[in-house]
Amino acid sequence: MKRYHVTLGSKRTTVSLDTLLSDLLAIRLGCMPWSPDAHLTVRLWLQQQLDRDNDPGRCLVSQWLRDEALLFLVDKSLSEAYLDDLLDGPSGSKSASLG
């Protein structure tokens, strides 16, 4: 596990990401996981996700950011199909189609 310190509202918190997920995120962001900039680059991306959503009362921050990272890493059509099905719910009329 890799740990990142981020700010949520006025509070600092620690976010833990699986090493593989963290390394893949660093690569997707243009850094090699072992490079000196990788940790900072991933931390800044995590902070940007928190700032974009602007929810200082958010709970389960590590889990939410893990989900955001996974959706960022997967193919866009796959993540869109997942989010569409999630919004439609189990009884929704749409089905996941990746075309």
Biopython code that builds the backbone (N, CA, C, O; Angstrom):
import numpy as np
from Bio.PDB.StructureBuilder import StructureBuilder

atoms = [
    (1, "MET", "N", (0.840, -1.182, 0.000)),
    (1, "MET", "CA", (0.000, 0.000, 0.000)),
    (1, "MET", "C", (0.883, 1.243, 0.000)),
    (1, "MET", "O", (1.915, 1.313, 0.668)),
    (2, "LYS", "N", (0.432, 2.209, -0.774)),
    (2, "LYS", "CA", (1.113, 3.502, -0.773)),
    (2, "LYS", "C", (0.176, 4.506, -0.133)),
    (2, "LYS", "O", (-1.042, 4.446, -0.306)),
    (3, "ARG", "N", (0.767, 5.433, 0.611)),
    (3, "ARG", "CA", (-0.022, 6.416, 1.346)),
    (3, "ARG", "C", (0.247, 7.809, 0.809)),
    (3, "ARG", "O", (1.376, 8.169, 0.475)),
    (4, "TYR", "N", (-0.832, 8.581, 0.737)),
    (4, "TYR", "CA", (-0.769, 9.943, 0.233)),
    (4, "TYR", "C", (-1.495, 10.857, 1.210)),
    (4, "TYR", "O", (-2.565, 10.516, 1.715)),
    (5, "HIS", "N", (-0.909, 12.016, 1.471)),
    (5, "HIS", "CA", (-1.538, 12.998, 2.343)),
    (5, "HIS", "C", (-2.246, 14.033, 1.480)),
    (5, "HIS", "O", (-1.632, 14.677, 0.629)),
    (6, "VAL", "N", (-3.556, 14.183, 1.713)),
    (6, "VAL", "CA", (-4.372, 15.135, 0.971)),
    (6, "VAL", "C", (-5.167, 15.969, 1.970)),
    (6, "VAL", "O", (-5.229, 15.654, 3.158)),
    (7, "THR", "N", (-5.770, 17.036, 1.461)),
    (7, "THR", "CA", (-6.571, 17.914, 2.301)),
    (7, "THR", "C", (-8.026, 17.810, 1.877)),
    (7, "THR", "O", (-8.364, 17.936, 0.700)),
    (8, "LEU", "N", (-8.860, 17.582, 2.848)),
    (8, "LEU", "CA", (-10.305, 17.483, 2.618)),
    (8, "LEU", "C", (-10.961, 18.580, 3.446)),
    (8, "LEU", "O", (-11.056, 18.475, 4.668)),
    (9, "GLY", "N", (-11.413, 19.635, 2.770)),
    (9, "GLY", "CA", (-11.906, 20.802, 3.499)),
    (9, "GLY", "C", (-10.745, 21.439, 4.232)),
    (9, "GLY", "O", (-9.745, 21.810, 3.617)),
    (10, "SER", "N", (-10.870, 21.568, 5.542)),
    (10, "SER", "CA", (-9.786, 22.157, 6.342)),
    (10, "SER", "C", (-8.951, 21.089, 7.049)),
    (10, "SER", "O", (-8.066, 21.417, 7.838)),
    (11, "LYS", "N", (-9.227, 19.823, 6.774)),
    (11, "LYS", "CA", (-8.537, 18.729, 7.458)),
    (11, "LYS", "C", (-7.612, 17.976, 6.509)),
    (11, "LYS", "O", (-7.930, 17.750, 5.341)),
    (12, "ARG", "N", (-6.457, 17.597, 7.050)),
    (12, "ARG", "CA", (-5.555, 16.723, 6.304)),
    (12, "ARG", "C", (-5.944, 15.283, 6.601)),
    (12, "ARG", "O", (-6.318, 14.945, 7.724)),
    (13, "THR", "N", (-5.849, 14.440, 5.577)),
    (13, "THR", "CA", (-6.156, 13.028, 5.773)),
    (13, "THR", "C", (-5.175, 12.199, 4.963)),
    (13, "THR", "O", (-4.543, 12.698, 4.033)),
    (14, "THR", "N", (-5.056, 10.947, 5.319)),
    (14, "THR", "CA", (-4.174, 10.029, 4.613)),
    (14, "THR", "C", (-5.024, 9.087, 3.774)),
    (14, "THR", "O", (-6.008, 8.519, 4.248)),
    (15, "VAL", "N", (-4.621, 8.936, 2.521)),
    (15, "VAL", "CA", (-5.300, 8.055, 1.586)),
    (15, "VAL", "C", (-4.368, 6.901, 1.268)),
    (15, "VAL", "O", (-3.194, 7.119, 0.972)),
    (16, "SER", "N", (-4.867, 5.690, 1.323)),
    (16, "SER", "CA", (-4.074, 4.509, 0.987)),
    (16, "SER", "C", (-4.560, 3.924, -0.320)),
    (16, "SER", "O", (-5.759, 3.719, -0.510)),
    (17, "LEU", "N", (-3.625, 3.653, -1.229)),
    (17, "LEU", "CA", (-3.937, 2.997, -2.494)),
    (17, "LEU", "C", (-3.059, 1.759, -2.619)),
    (17, "LEU", "O", (-1.894, 1.772, -2.223)),
    (18, "ASP", "N", (-3.618, 0.703, -3.166)),
    (18, "ASP", "CA", (-2.854, -0.486, -3.477)),
    (18, "ASP", "C", (-1.656, -0.085, -4.342)),
    (18, "ASP", "O", (-1.772, 0.807, -5.182)),
    (19, "THR", "N", (-0.521, -0.728, -4.145)),
    (19, "THR", "CA", (0.694, -0.377, -4.882)),
    (19, "THR", "C", (0.510, -0.504, -6.390)),
    (19, "THR", "O", (0.954, 0.367, -7.138)),
    (20, "LEU", "N", (-0.131, -1.567, -6.846)),
    (20, "LEU", "CA", (-0.342, -1.741, -8.281)),
    (20, "LEU", "C", (-1.204, -0.615, -8.843)),
    (20, "LEU", "O", (-0.889, -0.059, -9.895)),
    (21, "LEU", "N", (-2.275, -0.281, -8.159)),
    (21, "LEU", "CA", (-3.149, 0.799, -8.607)),
    (21, "LEU", "C", (-2.389, 2.120, -8.636)),
    (21, "LEU", "O", (-2.515, 2.889, -9.589)),
    (22, "SER", "N", (-1.619, 2.380, -7.621)),
    (22, "SER", "CA", (-0.824, 3.604, -7.554)),
    (22, "SER", "C", (0.203, 3.665, -8.685)),
    (22, "SER", "O", (0.383, 4.712, -9.306)),
    (23, "ASP", "N", (0.870, 2.552, -8.948)),
    (23, "ASP", "CA", (1.867, 2.505, -10.025)),
    (23, "ASP", "C", (1.228, 2.701, -11.394)),
    (23, "ASP", "O", (1.765, 3.428, -12.230)),
    (24, "LEU", "N", (0.087, 2.061, -11.630)),
    (24, "LEU", "CA", (-0.617, 2.230, -12.907)),
    (24, "LEU", "C", (-1.105, 3.664, -13.076)),
    (24, "LEU", "O", (-1.069, 4.212, -14.178)),
    (25, "LEU", "N", (-1.556, 4.264, -11.993)),
    (25, "LEU", "CA", (-1.996, 5.653, -12.047)),
    (25, "LEU", "C", (-0.829, 6.573, -12.390)),
    (25, "LEU", "O", (-0.980, 7.499, -13.186)),
    (26, "ALA", "N", (0.331, 6.320, -11.793)),
    (26, "ALA", "CA", (1.522, 7.119, -12.099)),
    (26, "ALA", "C", (1.876, 7.004, -13.580)),
    (26, "ALA", "O", (2.179, 8.007, -14.226)),
    (27, "ILE", "N", (1.840, 5.800, -14.111)),
    (27, "ILE", "CA", (2.154, 5.584, -15.535)),
    (27, "ILE", "C", (1.141, 6.319, -16.406)),
    (27, "ILE", "O", (1.519, 6.986, -17.370)),
    (28, "ARG", "N", (-0.145, 6.202, -16.073)),
    (28, "ARG", "CA", (-1.198, 6.878, -16.853)),
    (28, "ARG", "C", (-1.018, 8.387, -16.825)),
    (28, "ARG", "O", (-1.383, 9.081, -17.774)),
    (29, "LEU", "N", (-0.448, 8.896, -15.723)),
    (29, "LEU", "CA", (-0.215, 10.338, -15.576)),
    (29, "LEU", "C", (1.133, 10.766, -16.152)),
    (29, "LEU", "O", (1.498, 11.939, -16.072)),
    (30, "GLY", "N", (1.872, 9.823, -16.730)),
    (30, "GLY", "CA", (3.111, 10.171, -17.422)),
    (30, "GLY", "C", (4.393, 9.999, -16.644)),
    (30, "GLY", "O", (5.434, 10.512, -17.055)),
    (31, "CYS", "N", (4.346, 9.295, -15.536)),
    (31, "CYS", "CA", (5.552, 9.070, -14.720)),
    (31, "CYS", "C", (5.821, 7.579, -14.574)),
    (31, "CYS", "O", (4.888, 6.778, -14.523)),
    (32, "MET", "N", (7.058, 7.218, -14.510)),
    (32, "MET", "CA", (7.399, 5.856, -14.151)),
    (32, "MET", "C", (7.262, 5.738, -12.627)),
    (32, "MET", "O", (7.669, 6.646, -11.903)),
    (33, "PRO", "N", (6.701, 4.647, -12.142)),
    (33, "PRO", "CA", (6.422, 4.512, -10.704)),
    (33, "PRO", "C", (7.638, 4.711, -9.803)),
    (33, "PRO", "O", (7.485, 5.133, -8.656)),
    (34, "TRP", "N", (8.820, 4.422, -10.288)),
    (34, "TRP", "CA", (10.022, 4.551, -9.460)),
    (34, "TRP", "C", (10.659, 5.937, -9.574)),
    (34, "TRP", "O", (11.646, 6.220, -8.896)),
    (35, "SER", "N", (10.105, 6.796, -10.420)),
    (35, "SER", "CA", (10.702, 8.120, -10.603)),
    (35, "SER", "C", (10.436, 8.999, -9.386)),
    (35, "SER", "O", (9.464, 8.790, -8.659)),
    (36, "PRO", "N", (11.294, 9.969, -9.174)),
    (36, "PRO", "CA", (11.111, 10.866, -8.018)),
    (36, "PRO", "C", (9.797, 11.646, -8.062)),
    (36, "PRO", "O", (9.273, 12.025, -7.015)),
    (37, "ASP", "N", (9.261, 11.888, -9.256)),
    (37, "ASP", "CA", (8.036, 12.686, -9.387)),
    (37, "ASP", "C", (6.751, 11.875, -9.240)),
    (37, "ASP", "O", (5.674, 12.458, -9.116)),
    (38, "ALA", "N", (6.837, 10.566, -9.251)),
    (38, "ALA", "CA", (5.636, 9.734, -9.284)),
    (38, "ALA", "C", (4.728, 9.966, -8.076)),
    (38, "ALA", "O", (3.522, 10.152, -8.242)),
    (39, "HIS", "N", (5.279, 9.959, -6.883)),
    (39, "HIS", "CA", (4.457, 10.109, -5.677)),
    (39, "HIS", "C", (3.750, 11.463, -5.677)),
    (39, "HIS", "O", (2.556, 11.548, -5.389)),
    (40, "LEU", "N", (4.484, 12.505, -5.997)),
    (40, "LEU", "CA", (3.900, 13.844, -6.029)),
    (40, "LEU", "C", (2.822, 13.940, -7.106)),
    (40, "LEU", "O", (1.764, 14.524, -6.869)),
    (41, "THR", "N", (3.074, 13.382, -8.270)),
    (41, "THR", "CA", (2.114, 13.435, -9.371)),
    (41, "THR", "C", (0.810, 12.735, -8.999)),
    (41, "THR", "O", (-0.273, 13.258, -9.259)),
    (42, "VAL", "N", (0.912, 11.560, -8.394)),
    (42, "VAL", "CA", (-0.298, 10.834, -7.983)),
    (42, "VAL", "C", (-1.013, 11.597, -6.871)),
    (42, "VAL", "O", (-2.239, 11.711, -6.889)),
    (43, "ARG", "N", (-0.265, 12.119, -5.909)),
    (43, "ARG", "CA", (-0.883, 12.874, -4.815)),
    (43, "ARG", "C", (-1.634, 14.094, -5.351)),
    (43, "ARG", "O", (-2.749, 14.378, -4.914)),
    (44, "LEU", "N", (-1.031, 14.810, -6.289)),
    (44, "LEU", "CA", (-1.687, 15.980, -6.868)),
    (44, "LEU", "C", (-2.961, 15.587, -7.620)),
    (44, "LEU", "O", (-3.964, 16.297, -7.556)),
    (45, "TRP", "N", (-2.921, 14.454, -8.332)),
    (45, "TRP", "CA", (-4.113, 13.990, -9.042)),
    (45, "TRP", "C", (-5.219, 13.655, -8.044)),
    (45, "TRP", "O", (-6.375, 14.026, -8.250)),
    (46, "LEU", "N", (-4.868, 12.951, -6.962)),
    (46, "LEU", "CA", (-5.849, 12.610, -5.928)),
    (46, "LEU", "C", (-6.459, 13.882, -5.335)),
    (46, "LEU", "O", (-7.671, 13.965, -5.140)),
    (47, "GLN", "N", (-5.603, 14.873, -5.050)),
    (47, "GLN", "CA", (-6.085, 16.136, -4.490)),
    (47, "GLN", "C", (-7.016, 16.844, -5.469)),
    (47, "GLN", "O", (-8.023, 17.424, -5.062)),
    (48, "GLN", "N", (-6.685, 16.798, -6.747)),
    (48, "GLN", "CA", (-7.550, 17.425, -7.756)),
    (48, "GLN", "C", (-8.932, 16.783, -7.788)),
    (48, "GLN", "O", (-9.933, 17.473, -7.981)),
    (49, "GLN", "N", (-8.992, 15.468, -7.600)),
    (49, "GLN", "CA", (-10.291, 14.795, -7.587)),
    (49, "GLN", "C", (-11.116, 15.264, -6.394)),
    (49, "GLN", "O", (-12.318, 15.498, -6.521)),
    (50, "LEU", "N", (-10.482, 15.399, -5.247)),
    (50, "LEU", "CA", (-11.191, 15.886, -4.062)),
    (50, "LEU", "C", (-11.644, 17.332, -4.264)),
    (50, "LEU", "O", (-12.774, 17.683, -3.927)),
    (51, "ASP", "N", (-10.771, 18.159, -4.807)),
    (51, "ASP", "CA", (-11.095, 19.577, -5.003)),
    (51, "ASP", "C", (-12.209, 19.735, -6.039)),
    (51, "ASP", "O", (-13.085, 20.585, -5.885)),
    (52, "ARG", "N", (-12.176, 18.924, -7.082)),
    (52, "ARG", "CA", (-13.191, 18.994, -8.136)),
    (52, "ARG", "C", (-14.579, 18.686, -7.570)),
    (52, "ARG", "O", (-15.557, 19.353, -7.906)),
    (53, "ASP", "N", (-14.650, 17.684, -6.722)),
    (53, "ASP", "CA", (-15.930, 17.266, -6.160)),
    (53, "ASP", "C", (-16.368, 18.176, -5.011)),
    (53, "ASP", "O", (-17.564, 18.309, -4.750)),
    (54, "ASN", "N", (-15.416, 18.799, -4.327)),
    (54, "ASN", "CA", (-15.661, 19.805, -3.288)),
    (54, "ASN", "C", (-16.692, 19.355, -2.255)),
    (54, "ASN", "O", (-17.711, 20.016, -2.055)),
    (55, "ASP", "N", (-16.420, 18.232, -1.605)),
    (55, "ASP", "CA", (-17.310, 17.700, -0.578)),
    (55, "ASP", "C", (-16.508, 17.496, 0.701)),
    (55, "ASP", "O", (-16.034, 16.390, 0.960)),
    (56, "PRO", "N", (-16.345, 18.560, 1.518)),
    (56, "PRO", "CA", (-15.500, 18.452, 2.705)),
    (56, "PRO", "C", (-16.005, 17.458, 3.746)),
    (56, "PRO", "O", (-15.243, 17.063, 4.628)),
    (57, "GLY", "N", (-17.270, 17.043, 3.666)),
    (57, "GLY", "CA", (-17.808, 16.077, 4.617)),
    (57, "GLY", "C", (-17.726, 14.638, 4.132)),
    (57, "GLY", "O", (-18.294, 13.743, 4.758)),
    (58, "ARG", "N", (-17.028, 14.403, 3.028)),
    (58, "ARG", "CA", (-16.965, 13.064, 2.422)),
    (58, "ARG", "C", (-16.414, 12.044, 3.423)),
    (58, "ARG", "O", (-15.461, 12.312, 4.155)),
    (59, "CYS", "N", (-17.038, 10.880, 3.428)),
    (59, "CYS", "CA", (-16.565, 9.746, 4.228)),
    (59, "CYS", "C", (-15.916, 8.731, 3.294)),
    (59, "CYS", "O", (-16.120, 8.784, 2.081)),
    (60, "LEU", "N", (-15.152, 7.824, 3.841)),
    (60, "LEU", "CA", (-14.518, 6.750, 3.067)),
    (60, "LEU", "C", (-13.703, 7.310, 1.896)),
    (60, "LEU", "O", (-13.855, 6.875, 0.754)),
    (61, "VAL", "N", (-12.852, 8.266, 2.198)),
    (61, "VAL", "CA", (-12.100, 8.985, 1.168)),
    (61, "VAL", "C", (-11.205, 8.046, 0.362)),
    (61, "VAL", "O", (-11.158, 8.150, -0.864)),
    (62, "SER", "N", (-10.499, 7.138, 1.021)),
    (62, "SER", "CA", (-9.619, 6.210, 0.292)),
    (62, "SER", "C", (-10.405, 5.366, -0.696)),
    (62, "SER", "O", (-9.975, 5.171, -1.832)),
    (63, "GLN", "N", (-11.565, 4.862, -0.263)),
    (63, "GLN", "CA", (-12.370, 4.023, -1.138)),
    (63, "GLN", "C", (-12.909, 4.818, -2.323)),
    (63, "GLN", "O", (-12.914, 4.327, -3.451)),
    (64, "TRP", "N", (-13.360, 6.036, -2.071)),
    (64, "TRP", "CA", (-13.886, 6.872, -3.150)),
    (64, "TRP", "C", (-12.791, 7.203, -4.167)),
    (64, "TRP", "O", (-13.017, 7.126, -5.374)),
    (65, "LEU", "N", (-11.604, 7.571, -3.675)),
    (65, "LEU", "CA", (-10.506, 7.893, -4.586)),
    (65, "LEU", "C", (-10.017, 6.656, -5.335)),
    (65, "LEU", "O", (-9.605, 6.757, -6.490)),
    (66, "ARG", "N", (-10.060, 5.489, -4.688)),
    (66, "ARG", "CA", (-9.710, 4.247, -5.383)),
    (66, "ARG", "C", (-10.647, 4.022, -6.556)),
    (66, "ARG", "O", (-10.208, 3.671, -7.651)),
    (67, "ASP", "N", (-11.933, 4.225, -6.328)),
    (67, "ASP", "CA", (-12.911, 4.060, -7.405)),
    (67, "ASP", "C", (-12.667, 5.071, -8.523)),
    (67, "ASP", "O", (-12.739, 4.716, -9.700)),
    (68, "GLU", "N", (-12.381, 6.313, -8.175)),
    (68, "GLU", "CA", (-12.084, 7.341, -9.174)),
    (68, "GLU", "C", (-10.857, 6.946, -10.000)),
    (68, "GLU", "O", (-10.847, 7.109, -11.220)),
    (69, "ALA", "N", (-9.834, 6.430, -9.337)),
    (69, "ALA", "CA", (-8.614, 6.014, -10.032)),
    (69, "ALA", "C", (-8.900, 4.861, -10.987)),
    (69, "ALA", "O", (-8.409, 4.854, -12.116)),
    (70, "LEU", "N", (-9.683, 3.894, -10.547)),
    (70, "LEU", "CA", (-10.021, 2.765, -11.421)),
    (70, "LEU", "C", (-10.789, 3.229, -12.656)),
    (70, "LEU", "O", (-10.504, 2.787, -13.769)),
    (71, "LEU", "N", (-11.751, 4.110, -12.462)),
    (71, "LEU", "CA", (-12.521, 4.610, -13.599)),
    (71, "LEU", "C", (-11.653, 5.441, -14.541)),
    (71, "LEU", "O", (-11.894, 5.466, -15.748)),
    (72, "PHE", "N", (-10.650, 6.118, -13.995)),
    (72, "PHE", "CA", (-9.716, 6.898, -14.810)),
    (72, "PHE", "C", (-8.802, 5.981, -15.630)),
    (72, "PHE", "O", (-8.417, 6.321, -16.749)),
    (73, "LEU", "N", (-8.462, 4.826, -15.070)),
    (73, "LEU", "CA", (-7.530, 3.914, -15.726)),
    (73, "LEU", "C", (-8.181, 3.050, -16.808)),
    (73, "LEU", "O", (-7.539, 2.732, -17.810)),
    (74, "VAL", "N", (-9.428, 2.672, -16.621)),
    (74, "VAL", "CA", (-10.050, 1.758, -17.582)),
    (74, "VAL", "C", (-10.457, 2.499, -18.849)),
    (74, "VAL", "O", (-10.549, 3.727, -18.872)),
    (75, "ASP", "N", (-10.695, 1.732, -19.887)),
    (75, "ASP", "CA", (-11.148, 2.272, -21.162)),
    (75, "ASP", "C", (-12.393, 3.125, -20.944)),
    (75, "ASP", "O", (-13.278, 2.749, -20.175)),
    (76, "LYS", "N", (-12.465, 4.262, -21.614)),
    (76, "LYS", "CA", (-13.562, 5.199, -21.418)),
    (76, "LYS", "C", (-14.931, 4.564, -21.689)),
    (76, "LYS", "O", (-15.885, 4.821, -20.954)),
    (77, "SER", "N", (-15.033, 3.743, -22.731)),
    (77, "SER", "CA", (-16.339, 3.131, -23.028)),
    (77, "SER", "C", (-16.764, 2.181, -21.906)),
    (77, "SER", "O", (-17.953, 2.066, -21.608)),
    (78, "LEU", "N", (-15.805, 1.505, -21.288)),
    (78, "LEU", "CA", (-16.127, 0.607, -20.178)),
    (78, "LEU", "C", (-16.599, 1.403, -18.965)),
    (78, "LEU", "O", (-17.603, 1.048, -18.347)),
    (79, "SER", "N", (-15.890, 2.470, -18.619)),
    (79, "SER", "CA", (-16.293, 3.255, -17.457)),
    (79, "SER", "C", (-17.635, 3.945, -17.696)),
    (79, "SER", "O", (-18.440, 4.052, -16.771)),
    (80, "GLU", "N", (-17.891, 4.416, -18.924)),
    (80, "GLU", "CA", (-19.179, 5.041, -19.223)),
    (80, "GLU", "C", (-20.317, 4.022, -19.132)),
    (80, "GLU", "O", (-21.382, 4.327, -18.597)),
    (81, "ALA", "N", (-20.093, 2.817, -19.652)),
    (81, "ALA", "CA", (-21.114, 1.771, -19.562)),
    (81, "ALA", "C", (-21.400, 1.432, -18.103)),
    (81, "ALA", "O", (-22.556, 1.237, -17.727)),
    (82, "TYR", "N", (-20.366, 1.361, -17.289)),
    (82, "TYR", "CA", (-20.538, 1.073, -15.859)),
    (82, "TYR", "C", (-21.352, 2.177, -15.193)),
    (82, "TYR", "O", (-22.309, 1.896, -14.471)),
    (83, "LEU", "N", (-20.975, 3.430, -15.433)),
    (83, "LEU", "CA", (-21.677, 4.538, -14.798)),
    (83, "LEU", "C", (-23.131, 4.632, -15.281)),
    (83, "LEU", "O", (-24.023, 4.929, -14.488)),
    (84, "ASP", "N", (-23.374, 4.384, -16.563)),
    (84, "ASP", "CA", (-24.743, 4.384, -17.087)),
    (84, "ASP", "C", (-25.582, 3.317, -16.393)),
    (84, "ASP", "O", (-26.706, 3.591, -15.972)),
    (85, "ASP", "N", (-25.052, 2.112, -16.271)),
    (85, "ASP", "CA", (-25.787, 1.031, -15.622)),
    (85, "ASP", "C", (-25.986, 1.313, -14.138)),
    (85, "ASP", "O", (-27.019, 0.966, -13.566)),
    (86, "LEU", "N", (-24.997, 1.939, -13.521)),
    (86, "LEU", "CA", (-25.103, 2.281, -12.111)),
    (86, "LEU", "C", (-26.239, 3.278, -11.895)),
    (86, "LEU", "O", (-27.000, 3.158, -10.936)),
    (87, "LEU", "N", (-26.351, 4.260, -12.785)),
    (87, "LEU", "CA", (-27.411, 5.258, -12.664)),
    (87, "LEU", "C", (-28.788, 4.682, -12.965)),
    (87, "LEU", "O", (-29.786, 5.104, -12.382)),
    (88, "ASP", "N", (-28.837, 3.709, -13.886)),
    (88, "ASP", "CA", (-30.121, 3.089, -14.229)),
    (88, "ASP", "C", (-30.605, 2.137, -13.151)),
    (88, "ASP", "O", (-31.803, 1.875, -13.052)),
    (89, "GLY", "N", (-29.700, 1.618, -12.347)),
    (89, "GLY", "CA", (-30.076, 0.693, -11.297)),
    (89, "GLY", "C", (-30.352, -0.696, -11.837)),
    (89, "GLY", "O", (-30.342, -0.902, -13.050)),
    (90, "PRO", "N", (-30.599, -1.655, -10.952)),
    (90, "PRO", "CA", (-30.780, -3.052, -11.366)),
    (90, "PRO", "C", (-32.026, -3.265, -12.230)),
    (90, "PRO", "O", (-32.087, -4.230, -12.992)),
    (91, "SER", "N", (-33.012, -2.383, -12.121)),
    (91, "SER", "CA", (-34.225, -2.580, -12.928)),
    (91, "SER", "C", (-34.251, -1.663, -14.143)),
    (91, "SER", "O", (-35.273, -1.563, -14.823)),
    (92, "GLY", "N", (-33.125, -0.986, -14.424)),
    (92, "GLY", "CA", (-33.072, -0.070, -15.559)),
    (92, "GLY", "C", (-33.227, -0.798, -16.882)),
    (92, "GLY", "O", (-32.986, -2.001, -16.978)),
    (93, "SER", "N", (-33.634, -0.051, -17.900)),
    (93, "SER", "CA", (-33.885, -0.666, -19.189)),
    (93, "SER", "C", (-32.641, -0.776, -20.051)),
    (93, "SER", "O", (-32.623, -1.532, -21.022)),
    (94, "LYS", "N", (-31.597, -0.027, -19.706)),
    (94, "LYS", "CA", (-30.371, -0.083, -20.513)),
    (94, "LYS", "C", (-29.552, -1.310, -20.129)),
    (94, "LYS", "O", (-29.637, -1.801, -19.003)),
    (95, "SER", "N", (-28.764, -1.792, -21.071)),
    (95, "SER", "CA", (-27.819, -2.853, -20.756)),
    (95, "SER", "C", (-26.437, -2.371, -21.139)),
    (95, "SER", "O", (-26.289, -1.535, -22.030)),
    (96, "ALA", "N", (-25.438, -2.887, -20.478)),
    (96, "ALA", "CA", (-24.055, -2.473, -20.754)),
    (96, "ALA", "C", (-23.646, -2.959, -22.116)),
    (96, "ALA", "O", (-23.522, -4.160, -22.353)),
    (97, "SER", "N", (-23.437, -2.027, -23.003)),
    (97, "SER", "CA", (-23.004, -2.384, -24.356)),
    (97, "SER", "C", (-21.749, -1.609, -24.663)),
    (97, "SER", "O", (-21.752, -0.378, -24.657)),
    (98, "LEU", "N", (-20.680, -2.323, -24.932)),
    (98, "LEU", "CA", (-19.411, -1.683, -25.228)),
    (98, "LEU", "C", (-19.212, -1.518, -26.708)),
    (98, "LEU", "O", (-18.154, -1.061, -27.140)),
    (99, "GLY", "N", (-20.211, -1.882, -27.505)),
    (99, "GLY", "CA", (-20.207, -1.702, -28.944)),
    (99, "GLY", "C", (-19.063, -2.339, -29.584)),
    (99, "GLY", "O", (-18.922, -2.273, -30.805)),
]
sb = StructureBuilder()
sb.init_structure("model")
sb.init_model(0)
sb.init_chain("A")
sb.init_seg("    ")
for serial, (resi, resn, name, xyz) in enumerate(atoms, 1):
    if name == "N":
        sb.init_residue(resn, " ", resi, " ")
    sb.init_atom(name, np.array(xyz, "f"), 0.0, 1.0, " ", f" {name:<3s}", serial, name[0])
structure = sb.get_structure()
